[in-house]
Amino acid sequence: MSGTPGKGTPADAGAAGETRFVDTYLLYLLARASSVASAEFHEEVRARGVPVTVWRILASLKGTRGLTVGDLARSCLANQPAISKMVDKLVMRGLLSRQTDGDDRRRVWVRLTRAGEGEVDDLIDAAERHQARLLDAIGPGEAEVLKRALTLLIERAAPDP
């Protein structure tokens, strides 16, 4: 762990041997890990001319037969109106399609088009390389334990629908 701000130990950490509450607080550690791990990849996504929100939308739809805008917003960690506006733009660009549910006309499914699949596949390749580099630091066994633990934590903390 380095003392460089933004990586490892914060610059305002206490004197040697002191431990701040946040340095062992799970929620802080989760947020900090997410922030540090995401920042570098988000730079790469933006360098490709793709807004992070677009990346999240495309990645969330990959491997699905479609999601509602509400489900997409939850997956993208964003509010529904913002995701709805971005979906509109991506539909106009031909990356997504909207389809009304045959059983419930109020429900609209958002799906990747072929062009959307092509766009997200390149980004997913980059994301997998980034993830592999990060997880290499803890090894494959620990990486799987970490992923399982985080999944269980999310399931436990999520409110019942």
C-alpha positions, -999 to 999 in steps of 0.1 A, spaced: 0 0 0 14 34 -9 9 67 7 0 84 -26 -35 100 -24 -59 81 -46 -41 48 -42 -37 28 -11 -35 47 22 -50 82 22 -26 111 28 -45 122 59 -42 88 76 -31 89 113 4 84 126 21 51 122 2 24 141 -31 43 142 -61 29 124 -89 52 114 -125 38 117 -130 41 80 -99 21 72 -117 -10 85 -153 0 78 -168 -23 51 -189 3 34 -160 27 30 -137 -1 18 -163 -12 -8 -168 24 -20 -131 31 -21 -123 -2 -39 -150 6 -65 -138 41 -70 -102 32 -74 -108 1 -96 -134 19 -118 -115 51 -124 -88 37 -146 -113 17 -167 -137 46 -170 -108 66 -184 -103 39 -211 -140 39 -219 -141 77 -223 -109 76 -244 -129 54 -268 -155 81 -270 -181 62 -250 -197 78 -219 -196 56 -188 -234 56 -187 -235 41 -222 -210 15 -212 -231 5 -182 -263 3 -203 -247 -18 -230 -229 -41 -205 -261 -45 -185 -280 -57 -216 -253 -81 -228 -264 -116 -221 -301 -108 -216 -331 -110 -239 -338 -74 -227 -345 -54 -196 -371 -28 -187 -359 8 -183 -365 4 -145 -344 -27 -143 -317 -11 -165 -316 19 -142 -311 -3 -112 -284 -23 -130 -266 9 -141 -268 25 -106 -286 55 -121 -320 72 -120 -347 60 -144 -353 94 -162 -316 97 -170 -314 61 -183 -346 66 -203 -331 96 -221 -299 78 -228 -318 48 -241 -337 71 -265 -303 84 -279 -290 48 -282 -321 37 -301 -316 66 -325 -280 55 -330 -292 20 -338 -275 4 -308 -307 -5 -289 -343 -13 -297 -375 -9 -277 -403 -34 -279 -436 -33 -261 -444 -64 -240 -472 -84 -257 -488 -92 -224 -485 -58 -207 -485 -28 -231 -472 -6 -203 -440 -26 -201 -413 -19 -227 -382 -41 -232 -349 -26 -242 -326 -48 -262 -292 -47 -278 -292 -46 -316 -265 -62 -337 -247 -29 -338 -250 -27 -300 -236 -62 -296 -206 -52 -317 -200 -21 -297 -203 -38 -263 -182 -68 -272 -151 -46 -277 -158 -28 -244 -163 -61 -226 -130 -74 -239 -113 -43 -225 -132 -47 -192 -121 -83 -189 -85 -74 -194 -88 -47 -168 -105 -70 -144 -79 -97 -149 -51 -73 -141 -68 -62 -109 -76 -97 -98 -41 -110 -106 -30 -92 -74 -51 -115 -52 -50 -147 -73 -78 -168 -89 -90 -186 -58 -93 -154 -38 -109 -136 -67 -137 -162 -68 -142 -159 -30 -143 -121 -33 -169 -123 -61 -191 -148 -42 -188 -127 -10 -198 -95 -28 -227 -113 -45 -240 -126 -12 -236 -91 4 -256 -76 -24 -283 -102 -21 -285 -98 17 -285 -60 16 -310 -56 -13 -345 -48 -2 -371 -74 -10 -391 -65 -42 
